[in-house]
Each structure stands twice: as structure tokens, then as C-alpha cells.
Amino acid sequence: MTLFPPSACGRLIVKIGSALLVDAGGVRRDWLAGIARDIAERTRAGQQVAVVSSGAIALGARRLGMTKGGRANLEDAQASAAVGQIALSQTWAEMLDVEGLTAAQMLVTLDDLEDRRRYLNAAATLDRLLSLGVVPVLNENDSVATAEIRFGDNDRLAARVAQAAGAQGVVLLSDIDGLYDRNPARPGAVHIARVERIDAAIEAMADRGSASGMGSGGMVSKIAAARIASAVGASLAIASGRVDRPLSTSARHTLFVAEKSASARKAWLAGGLTARGRLTIDAGAATALRSGKSLLAAGVTAVTGNFARGDLVSIDTSDGPLARGLAEYDAAEAMLLIGTRSEDQIALLGYAPRSALVHRSHMALL
């Protein structure tokens, strides 16, 4: 069965890893031509497709003769990306043009999708391009991104693009055919065909390596992407691109089934990657949050980070992250309020306290 058929998926995001696009000789044009044909067939069937394309750094590094695939240091990566991106976008435009499709290039940084206003602008552009029948080709703008403010892999970028585009499906084409219960190089490794819920057991199966040595994303980043996609009601598949026409075959893959669909704002909160701080909570507060309540100071046991009011914070239990939300207090005030009840807070703050540390209207469970 073909992944995400047009009849069941109106918008699809396809992420392609560096090792699939680029080899020692440059862009794998014959393979990419097959992808273009797959996209064209889906487009003619009524599906709107956007591509998140890796490969700029790998391609640029080959053209510049850089060592370590252009990733020896930040400056090499930025230079490689600048050279490789123009060649990569030209190749995509040519391949899609052969199929009668128009390509559009969108280069984004982490801040473009983490800042609410810029996120909405990017979402509007994506929506308009897709509605016009254009195939947007996106990549992280590695020529200007720094180590501190970047996605770091295109798996999570693809999930965020799915969120911005309102897509129902995401395909991560990679050099592996899905999730295994252990590193697939180890004896007895078992392929996992379907994941209904991402829990600690699933995350423990992730292997951090990239088999090719060219990409930056391993299975950890792919599971993180699946979690982001799930928050907006999009299912995500990890599938091998080591076949011709991978979008029109029924090759083995792992499907992460969407758990839920949140409001657009809460989905954006859940998918945020740059939390400025962390609020650790007790079991009673966790139960309250799961029932739809706001986070009160009485249930907070620790505050870490340096955040201001309105910044995104992670809300964690002893088992890991539970929610994300916008802080109603800065870090210093939040530390004062740890474990206190509302009636005691006015003396600590010198003014009437707000109703919560994080209000339920500005919070999303993970």
C-alpha cells in the first residue's frame, strides 16, 4: 500500500536526507527524477506536496573540497551551504519543470518558526504556494544559522513545516526503513511497523547515528519529529529512500499514527524547540494539567533557566516533559513562588498574583 494516498491525505510533506540526494559524484539526478515523477503523479491526483530537502551542505562540501562533509566547523558548514543551496534549488527546479511543475524555494531558520508572527507569515506563504499548485522546496538556512539557533536536522523541520502547512502526513525518506527495537546492525533487531503512541519504551529504541555520515539526523531526531507531527494530527512515516520511486512503492516503513489534533496555537506551543526554562512539577500538578487545569505555583518543585514573562517553558515531571507553555512570571519571580499558594503570594511579590504560573489557555500537553 502506497504511503499517504491522495484520497486520504490532502497535503503531504516529504523530507529527503542528504545521503539520498548526494553521493561522491554529486546530485543523484536519476533517483531525484523518479521522486519528481512521484510528486507529479500525486499532484495530478489532487494531493498538495511540499519538500524539505537536505543536501546543500553535502553538495557544497564536494564542490569546495571540504573535509568531513563540510561539517568540520560552523564556518565550513555555512560556506558549504551557501554554495550547495543554489545548485540544489536549481536541480529541484529543473527536475520538477520536466514534470510540468513549478518549484519555489523557502529557506527558514529556527527563529522563523519559533517566533509566532514569523511563523504565521511562513504558514501563509506555504498555504498560498500549495493552493497555486506550486511545490515548495524548503531547507534550513544553514548559511546564516548558528549553532545556538538552528534546527540542527531536517526531520524536525519537516514536522514543523507540516504544522505550518496544515498537512495530514509526513514522509521522512532516509537511509533506513524505519524504527527497530535496537540498532539494526545488532543481531536480532526487530523492525517496528506501527507506533500508536510515543512513550519511553519507543524513545529508548532510538539510535543516535546517521549511517551515511553525511546527515545530521539519527533516529532520535526522527522520533522527535513524529512527536511534533502528532501534536497537529499528522501521521509520520519513516521510509527507506534506497529504492527507485519510493513515493509510489509499498516498501517497508514505520508509521507513527497521529494521536490527536490540537488548536493551531496549542500545536505551535507543543512543537516549540527553544524553551527558555523548565518548571518541574509534582504528581498532583501533573494530574491537574492532564485534566485541563492551569499550572499553579503550589505544584511546582523546581525552576531552572533564565526566562521572561511570555517566554516558552517546558513543564516536566520526574518522568520527563509533560507540557509546554508561556510563562506568566519571569524566572526570578517563579523561583520565589515555588510551592506557595495564592493567598501567600502577595507578600512575596508585592502585588496581587496572577492566576497561574502557566495558564491553560497558553499551554499544550505533549
C-alpha positions as CSV (number, residue, x, y, z in Angstrom):
1,M,0.0,0.0,0.0
2,T,1.4,3.4,-1.0
3,L,2.0,5.7,1.9
4,F,-0.5,8.6,2.4
5,P,-2.5,8.2,-0.8
6,P,-4.0,11.5,-2.1
7,S,-7.5,10.3,-1.4
8,A,-6.7,10.2,2.3
9,C,-4.1,12.9,2.6
10,G,-4.7,16.4,1.1
11,R,-1.3,17.8,2.0
12,L,1.9,15.8,2.3
13,I,5.4,16.9,3.4
14,V,8.3,14.8,2.1
15,K,11.7,15.1,3.7
16,I,14.7,13.8,1.8
17,G,18.0,13.1,3.6
18,S,21.5,14.1,2.4
19,A,22.7,10.6,1.8
20,L,19.8,10.0,-0.7
21,L,20.3,13.2,-2.7
22,V,24.1,13.4,-2.9
23,D,26.8,10.8,-3.4
24,A,30.5,11.1,-4.3
25,G,29.6,12.3,-7.8
26,G,27.2,15.0,-6.7
27,V,23.4,15.1,-7.0
28,R,21.8,11.7,-7.8
29,R,19.9,13.0,-10.7
30,D,18.3,9.8,-11.9
31,W,16.9,9.0,-8.4
32,L,15.7,12.5,-8.0
33,A,14.0,12.4,-11.4
34,G,12.0,9.5,-10.0
35,I,11.0,11.5,-6.9
36,A,9.8,14.3,-9.2
37,R,7.7,11.8,-11.2
38,D,6.2,10.5,-7.9
39,I,5.3,14.1,-6.8
40,A,3.8,14.9,-10.2
41,E,1.6,11.8,-10.1
42,R,0.4,12.7,-6.6
43,T,-0.2,16.3,-7.7
44,R,-2.3,15.2,-10.6
45,A,-4.3,13.1,-8.2
46,G,-5.1,16.2,-6.1
47,Q,-2.5,16.0,-3.4
48,Q,-0.5,19.1,-2.5
49,V,3.1,18.3,-1.8
50,A,5.9,20.3,-0.2
51,V,9.5,19.0,0.0
52,V,12.0,19.5,2.8
53,S,15.3,18.9,1.1
54,S,18.6,18.2,2.8
55,G,21.8,18.1,0.8
56,A,23.0,21.7,0.5
57,I,26.0,21.3,2.9
58,A,26.9,17.9,1.5
59,L,26.8,19.1,-2.1
60,G,28.6,22.4,-1.4
61,A,31.3,20.5,0.5
62,R,32.0,18.3,-2.5
63,R,32.2,21.3,-4.8
64,L,34.6,23.1,-2.4
65,G,36.6,20.1,-1.5
66,M,35.8,20.4,2.2
67,T,36.7,17.7,4.7
68,K,34.2,15.9,7.0
69,G,31.3,16.6,4.6
70,G,31.6,20.4,5.3
71,R,30.8,19.9,8.9
72,A,34.3,20.3,10.4
73,N,33.2,23.6,11.9
74,L,30.4,26.2,11.7
75,E,32.2,28.3,9.1
76,D,32.8,25.4,6.8
77,A,29.1,24.4,7.1
78,Q,27.9,27.9,6.4
79,A,30.2,28.2,3.3
80,S,29.2,24.8,2.0
81,A,25.5,25.6,2.5
82,A,25.8,28.8,0.6
83,V,27.5,27.1,-2.4
84,G,25.4,24.0,-2.3
85,Q,22.0,25.6,-1.8
86,I,22.0,27.4,-5.2
87,A,22.9,24.2,-7.0
88,L,20.4,22.2,-5.1
89,S,17.5,24.5,-5.7
90,Q,18.4,24.7,-9.4
91,T,18.3,21.0,-9.7
92,W,14.9,20.7,-8.0
93,A,13.5,23.4,-10.3
94,E,14.8,21.5,-13.4
95,M,13.5,18.1,-12.3
96,L,10.1,19.4,-11.4
97,D,9.9,21.5,-14.5
98,V,10.3,18.3,-16.6
99,E,7.1,17.1,-14.9
100,G,5.3,20.3,-15.6
101,L,5.5,21.5,-12.0
102,T,6.8,24.9,-10.6
103,A,9.2,24.8,-7.7
104,A,9.5,27.5,-5.1
105,Q,12.4,27.9,-2.7
106,M,11.9,28.7,1.0
107,L,14.9,28.9,3.3
108,V,14.0,29.2,7.0
109,T,15.8,29.5,10.3
110,L,14.6,28.2,13.7
111,D,13.5,31.7,14.7
112,D,11.2,31.9,11.6
113,L,9.1,29.1,13.1
114,E,9.6,29.7,16.8
115,D,8.5,33.4,16.7
116,R,4.7,33.4,16.4
117,R,4.4,36.3,14.0
118,R,7.1,35.0,11.6
119,Y,5.6,31.5,11.9
120,L,2.2,32.8,10.7
121,N,3.9,34.6,7.8
122,A,5.6,31.4,6.8
123,A,2.4,29.4,7.1
124,A,0.6,31.9,4.9
125,T,3.2,31.7,2.2
126,L,3.2,27.9,2.3
127,D,-0.6,27.8,2.0
128,R,-0.7,30.2,-0.9
129,L,2.1,28.3,-2.8
130,L,0.4,24.9,-2.3
131,S,-3.0,26.3,-3.3
132,L,-1.5,27.5,-6.6
133,G,-0.1,24.0,-7.3
134,V,3.5,25.0,-6.7
135,V,5.9,22.6,-5.0
136,P,7.7,24.5,-2.2
137,V,11.2,23.2,-1.6
138,L,12.4,24.1,1.9
139,N,15.6,23.8,3.8
140,E,17.2,25.3,6.9
141,N,19.1,28.5,6.0
142,D,22.4,27.0,7.1
143,S,24.4,29.8,5.6
144,V,23.3,32.2,8.4
145,A,22.1,29.8,11.2
146,T,24.4,29.5,14.2
147,A,24.9,26.5,16.4
148,E,22.7,28.1,19.1
149,I,19.7,29.0,16.8
150,R,19.2,26.2,14.4
151,F,17.0,23.1,14.0
152,G,20.1,21.0,13.5
153,D,18.3,18.4,11.4
154,N,15.6,18.5,8.8
155,D,13.5,15.8,10.4
156,R,12.1,18.2,13.0
157,L,12.0,21.0,10.4
158,A,9.7,18.7,8.3
159,A,7.4,18.2,11.2
160,R,7.2,22.0,11.8
161,V,6.6,22.6,8.1
162,A,3.7,20.1,8.3
163,Q,2.3,22.0,11.2
164,A,2.6,25.4,9.3
165,A,1.1,23.9,6.1
166,G,-1.7,22.0,7.9
167,A,-0.5,18.7,6.4
168,Q,-2.0,15.4,7.3
169,G,1.1,13.3,6.5
170,V,4.9,13.5,6.7
171,V,7.3,11.1,5.0
172,L,10.9,11.0,6.1
173,L,12.9,9.3,3.4
174,S,16.1,8.1,4.8
175,D,18.9,5.5,4.6
176,I,16.9,3.3,6.9
177,D,13.5,1.7,6.5
178,G,12.1,2.6,9.9
179,L,12.4,2.1,13.6
180,Y,13.9,-1.1,15.1
181,D,13.8,-2.2,18.7
182,R,17.6,-1.8,18.8
183,N,20.4,-0.7,16.5
184,P,19.5,-2.6,13.2
185,A,23.2,-3.5,12.9
186,R,22.9,-5.7,16.0
187,P,21.8,-9.3,15.8
188,G,18.1,-10.0,16.3
189,A,16.9,-6.4,15.7
190,V,13.2,-6.3,15.1
191,H,11.5,-3.8,12.7
192,I,8.6,-1.8,14.2
193,A,5.9,-1.3,11.6
194,R,3.5,0.8,13.5
195,V,3.6,3.1,16.6
196,E,0.4,4.1,18.2
197,R,1.9,6.1,21.0
198,I,5.4,7.5,21.5
199,D,6.4,6.6,25.1
200,A,9.7,6.0,26.9
201,A,10.0,2.5,25.5
202,I,9.8,3.8,21.9
203,E,12.3,6.6,22.6
204,A,14.7,4.0,24.1
205,M,14.9,2.2,20.8
206,A,16.4,5.2,19.0
207,D,19.9,5.1,17.7
208,R,21.7,8.4,17.6
209,G,23.9,7.6,14.5
210,S,23.4,8.6,10.9
211,A,24.5,5.6,8.8
212,S,25.8,7.7,5.9
213,G,27.9,10.2,7.9
214,M,26.6,13.0,5.7
215,G,23.3,13.8,7.5
216,S,22.8,15.3,11.0
217,G,19.7,13.4,12.0
218,G,19.5,10.0,13.5
219,M,16.5,8.1,14.9
220,V,16.3,10.4,17.9
221,S,15.5,13.3,15.7
222,K,13.0,11.3,13.7
223,I,11.1,10.3,16.8
224,A,11.2,13.9,18.0
225,A,9.7,14.8,14.6
226,A,7.0,12.2,15.0
227,R,6.1,13.7,18.3
228,I,5.8,17.2,16.8
229,A,3.7,15.9,13.9
230,S,1.4,14.1,16.2
231,A,0.6,17.3,18.1
232,V,-1.1,18.6,15.0
233,G,-2.9,15.5,13.9
234,A,-0.4,14.5,11.2
235,S,0.9,10.9,10.9
236,L,4.5,10.4,10.1
237,A,6.3,7.6,8.3
238,I,10.0,6.8,8.3
239,A,10.7,5.0,5.0
240,S,13.8,3.9,3.0
241,G,14.7,6.0,0.1
242,R,17.2,3.3,-1.1
243,V,14.7,2.3,-3.8
244,D,13.6,3.9,-7.0
245,R,10.3,5.8,-6.9
246,P,10.0,5.5,-3.1
247,L,6.8,7.5,-3.0
248,S,5.0,5.1,-5.3
249,T,6.1,1.8,-3.8
250,S,4.9,-0.1,-0.8
251,A,8.4,-0.7,0.7
252,R,8.7,-1.4,4.5
253,H,8.4,1.5,6.8
254,T,7.4,2.6,10.3
255,L,4.2,4.6,10.6
256,F,3.7,6.8,13.7
257,V,0.0,7.3,14.0
258,A,-1.3,10.8,14.9
259,E,-2.6,10.7,18.4
260,K,-4.6,13.9,18.4
261,S,-5.3,17.2,16.8
262,A,-4.8,20.4,18.8
263,S,-5.7,24.0,18.0
264,A,-3.3,25.9,15.8
265,R,-1.9,27.9,18.7
266,K,-1.5,25.0,21.1
267,A,0.1,22.9,18.3
268,W,2.6,25.7,17.8
269,L,3.4,25.7,21.5
270,A,3.8,21.9,21.6
271,G,6.1,21.9,18.7
272,G,8.4,24.6,20.1
273,L,12.1,23.6,20.3
274,T,13.6,26.6,22.2
275,A,12.1,26.5,25.7
276,R,13.8,29.2,27.8
277,G,13.4,27.4,31.1
278,R,11.9,24.4,32.9
279,L,9.3,24.1,35.6
280,T,9.4,20.8,37.4
281,I,6.1,19.7,39.0
282,D,4.8,17.2,41.4
283,A,2.4,14.3,40.8
284,G,-0.7,16.4,41.9
285,A,0.1,19.2,39.5
286,A,0.6,16.6,36.7
287,T,-2.8,15.2,37.3
288,A,-4.4,18.7,37.3
289,L,-2.7,19.5,34.0
290,R,-3.9,16.3,32.4
291,S,-7.4,17.2,33.4
292,G,-7.2,20.6,31.7
293,K,-6.2,22.8,34.6
294,S,-3.7,25.7,34.7
295,L,-0.3,25.2,36.4
296,L,-0.3,26.7,39.9
297,A,2.8,27.6,41.9
298,A,1.8,25.1,44.7
299,G,2.6,22.2,42.4
300,V,6.0,23.4,41.3
301,T,9.1,21.9,42.9
302,A,11.9,23.5,40.9
303,V,12.6,26.3,38.4
304,T,15.5,26.3,36.0
305,G,16.6,28.6,33.2
306,N,16.6,32.3,32.6
307,F,13.2,33.3,31.1
308,A,11.0,36.3,31.0
309,R,7.2,36.6,31.2
310,G,5.8,35.3,27.9
311,D,8.7,33.0,27.1
312,L,8.1,29.4,26.2
313,V,8.9,27.0,29.1
314,S,8.9,23.2,29.4
315,I,6.8,21.7,32.2
316,D,8.4,18.5,33.4
317,T,7.5,15.6,35.8
318,S,10.1,13.2,37.2
319,D,9.4,11.1,34.1
320,G,10.2,13.8,31.6
321,P,8.4,16.6,29.7
322,L,4.6,16.8,30.1
323,A,3.7,20.1,28.6
324,R,4.9,23.4,27.1
325,G,3.5,26.8,27.8
326,L,4.1,30.6,28.1
327,A,5.3,31.7,31.5
328,E,3.2,34.2,33.4
329,Y,6.2,35.2,35.5
330,D,9.9,35.6,34.9
331,A,12.3,33.1,36.3
332,A,13.2,35.1,39.5
333,E,9.6,35.6,40.4
334,A,8.7,31.9,39.6
335,M,11.5,30.8,42.0
336,L,10.0,32.9,44.8
337,L,6.7,31.3,44.3
338,I,7.8,27.6,44.3
339,G,5.3,25.6,46.4
340,T,3.3,28.6,47.5
341,R,-0.5,29.1,47.5
342,S,-2.2,32.2,46.0
343,E,-3.0,33.7,49.4
344,D,0.7,33.8,50.4
345,Q,2.0,35.2,47.1
346,I,1.1,38.8,47.5
347,A,3.5,39.2,50.4
348,L,6.3,37.7,48.3
349,L,5.6,39.7,45.1
350,G,4.4,43.0,46.5
351,Y,1.4,42.9,44.1
352,A,-1.7,40.8,43.5
353,P,-0.6,37.5,42.0
354,R,-1.7,36.3,38.6
355,S,-4.0,33.2,38.5
356,A,-1.3,30.7,37.5
357,L,2.4,30.3,36.6
358,V,1.2,28.9,33.2
359,H,-2.4,29.4,32.2
360,R,-4.2,26.5,30.5
361,S,-5.0,28.8,27.5
362,H,-1.3,29.2,26.8
363,M,-0.3,25.6,27.4
364,A,-0.1,22.4,25.4
365,L,0.3,18.9,26.7
366,L,2.9,16.8,24.9
